[in-house]
Amino acid sequence: MHGPGSAPPTIVLVHGAFTDASSWAEVIGLLHADGLTVRAPANPLRGLAQDAAYLRSMLRDIDAPVVLVGHDYGGAVITQAAADADNVVALCYVAAFGLDAGECVLDILNRFAPAPAADATRTVALPTRFPGGPDSELYIRAELFPDVYAADLSPAVKELLSVAQRPIACGALTGRAGPPAWASMPSWYAIATADRILNPTAQRFMAQRMAATEHVLDGSHAVVLSRPDAVVRMIREAAEQGR
């Protein structure tokens, strides 16, 4: 895969809400089989500005070109973090929020017909609030999680994802984005056509707005686990062009 004299980029995978970096397990295995270097940091899910700053600090430690890949809310984070990271050469969105300047996640969710997840979440107040930290978090209700988040996975995997879900701070959904990195960077977008978290129409809107190369995948919001082969095909394409 690697041509003479061309260093392959490092692939940085950023997960979204209600999950953790293990959601990239299948994708990581396929990328490693291609000989690519992969990083899959823990996205704090505390707030857009904080999460982007955390990712940006990690990017500074990578002495190589980077292809940034974001799933779900991770898309908002890579859009913000890459805006002033000079080693990022391409952006990949997987059923993800590619926000424009001044937008927040809720703006996109409210702009389109509500997905089934709109009635599937619950807000939990934090009993102890750390200075500057969130006061409430959002979960998907355990009994609804399997079909809303991961309808095309096995019952055992659905149950595991539901039990192990990571909440997102409510304030992360209202954090306003700065100038988007996709405005000046080549972008790819995998649209999940059976997504019940982020309306596929919203995904198509964001992909077209950023003039992304579109990959249409038949999959749920958990497409990174149900269709890792197709997700990796898109990442490979971005990595080849980003060299």
N, C-alpha and C positions, 0 to 999 in steps of 0.2 A: 504493500500500500504506500510506502514512503519512497518518494523519488530521491535520487541522489542530490545531496546538497540542500535538501529542504527539511527543516525541523518540524515534526508534527506538533500541533498545538496541544496544550493541556486542556482537558475537558473538565469544566467545573459545573457540577450538578446541584441545583438549589431547589429543595423541596418546598412544598406549600403548606397550607393550613391542614390541620387534622391528621398529620402524618409526620414522619421523620425521614432521615437520610436512607433508612433501610428500604424505603419505597423504590429506590433506584437499583436494588440488588441485581435484578435481571439485566438491566441496562449496563451496569458496571461490568458484569461478567462478559458481555458481548464486546464492550469497548476494550477490555483487557485482552480478549482474544485477538483483537486487531492490533495489539501492541501499543495502545494509546495510554498515556498517563491520565489518571482520573482523580479528581478530588470531589468529595461530596460532604461539604460542611453542614453542621447543624444550623438551620435557620432559626434564630431566636423566637420569631413570631411575636415580638413585643411591640413593634411600631415600625412604620415604613422608614423613617429617617434613621432610627437606631439599627434596624436590620441591614439597611444598605451600607451604613458606616462599618458594620461588622464585616460584611462581605468585602467591602473595598479594602479593608486592612489586610484581609487574607490574600487578596489579589496582588497586593504590593509585594508579597513574599514569594510570588511565582516568577521565576526568571525565564519566562517562555511566553510565546503568544498563547492567548486563552480563547476558547470558545465557551461562552456562558450559556447554560441551559437552565430555564426556569419552568417549573410546573405550578399551575394554580397561582396562588399569591406570590410564589417565587418569581413569577414573571415581573411583577411590580418591583420586586427587590433588584433583579438584574438590570431592569430599565434604569433605575436610579443609580445603582452602584457603578455601572459601566460608563456613565456620562463623563466621569473624570478619571477613568482608569486607562492609561495609555497602552496597556498590553492586550486589551480585549479586541479581537479581530472579527468576531461574529456573535450574533445572538440567536438563540433557539428558544422558541416558546412552545410549550406542550400544554394545551388546554389552559392557557395562562393569561394573566392580566398584563397587557402591554399598554400601560397608562400613558396619557398625554399630559403635558404641563398643566398643573392645576387640578387634575382629576384625582379622584380617590376610587378605591375598589367599589364602594357603595354606589358611586355615580354610574358605573358600568352595570352593576346588578339591577339598579332601578330603571335603567334606560330601556331594558328589554323585558319581554314577558318573563315573569318570575319562573325560575326553575323549581322543581319539586323540593329542593333543599331549603327554599325560603321558609317552609313551615316545619322543617325537620331539626332546626337548631334550638339550643337552649343556652341562656346566659347564666353564668355562675359568678356571684360576687366573691372576690378573694377575701378570706378572713383576715389575712395580714397583708397590708400594702406596704411595699418598700418605697422609700423616698423616690419620687419620679417614676415609679412603676405603675402598671395598669391597675385599675380597681375591679375590673371584671373581664371574664374570658368567655369565649364561645366554643361550644361543643356541638357535634351532631348527636342527636338522641340515639342511644345504643341500639334500640329496636329498629330504627329506621336507617341506620348507617349502611348496612350491607347493600340494600337496593338503591339507595340514593347515591352512595359514593362508588360502589364497586360491583355493580350488578353482573358483570361478566367474569367474575373470579369465582373460584370454588368456595363452597360454604365454609370450609375450614379457614381459608385465607381471609374471607370477609369477616369472620368472627374475630380473628387475630387482629386485623386492622381496627376493628371497632373497639376492642378492649384496650389497645395500645395507642389510641388516637391522642395526638397532642393538641391542646386547645390553642387558639389564637387570641391575643388580646383584642378586645372590642375596638380599641383605639386604632389598631392597625388597619381597620377597614375604612377609616375616615382620614388617614394621613394623606396629605396632598403631595402629588408628585412634582418634581422639578422638571427641567427640560429633558426630554426622553432621548436616551442613547440611540434608539432605533432611527431617529431622524437623520443620523449621519453614519450609520453602520449597517452592513448587510445583515438581513434578518430572515429567519425561517419560522414557520408556524405550523404545528401539527394540530389540526382541528379534530376534536373527538365528537363524532356525529351522534353518539348516544349518551352524551354527558347530561347528567341530571343535577349537577352543581352549578356549572357555568354554561348558560344557554349557548348552543352551537352557533346561533345567529350572532350573538355577541362576539364569539371567537372569530367568526368570519369577518365581522366589521373591523375588529382590531387588526387582523391579519392584512386586510386590504388597505387600511389606513396607514400602516407602516410599510406598505409595498413589499410584504414578505413573500418569500417563496413558500407556497402552501402545500402541505401534505395532508390529505383528508383521510382520517383513520376511522374505521368502524370500531368504536370502543367507548367504554364508560369514562368517567372522570379519572379512574385509576388506570388509564391507558398505558402509563409507564410500566405497569405490572402485567397488564393483559396483552399488550402489543409491543413488547420491548424491541422486537426485531424491526418493526416499522419506525419506532422512535429512533433507534440507532442508525437506520438508513438515512434519516434526515440529518442527524448529528455528523455522520461521516461526510455527507455532502457539504455541510458548512465547514467542516475541518479541512476538506480538500481545497475549497475556494479560499479559506482563510489563511492558507500557508503563504 
